[in-house]
Amino acid sequence: MNSTAIPASGPRNAHWAILHSTDLTIGAGTYPMLRTEWADRATRVLRYLRSAHTFAQLIRFTLVGGTSNIAYVVLFMAMSGAGPLVANIAGSIVSTVIANELHRQLTFQAAGRVGWFTAQWEGGGLALIGLLISTAALAALEFSAPALGASAQAVAVLAIMAAVGGVRFLALRDFVF
C-alpha cells in the first residue's frame, strides 16, 4: 500500500496515510516506510539509556545535573530578594537534594538498595567536597594567573567543573549507589 491508496478525505487523510502506510511516496519514487525502523531504533536507544551501562548512567547523570542546575537558577531568582548569599545557599541545598534523589532513582537506579537519607548524606558530602575542590582550584587559578582573560577563565572553569563532575560521578557510582 502506498500513500496514494487511501483517499485524502475524512479522518484518514493524506497525512494519516503517510504516517501509517508501509510505503512512502516522495516525488516519483516509492520508498519503504521507515517509521517502523525509526520506532525500533528509538526503542533500542531508550532501552540502552535505561540500562546499567556506565555510558548510559553518565548520560543520565548529565541530564540530572542539568535539571538540578535549572532548579538552582529558579530558586536563586525566586529568593534573590533575600540577598545573593541566602539565595545561593538555598539554591545549592535544594538543587543538591533534588540531584541526589534523581541520581538515586534514575541515574543509578538504586532506590531499592540505598535509602533516601543515605543518598542525601553521602551525595551531599560529595557535593560539598566537590564545591571545596572547585573553589580551591579557582582560587589557585586566580593566584597563579591573575591576568587571565575572561574566555580563558571560562574555559578553565568548565574544565574544573567537568573534572569535579567526572570524579563525583565515579564516586557516586562506585561508593554511594
Helices and strands as residue ranges (DSSP letters): H 14-20, E 23-26, E 29-32, H 35-49, H 54-78, G 80-82, H 84-102, I 103-107, H 116-144, H 150-171, I 172-176
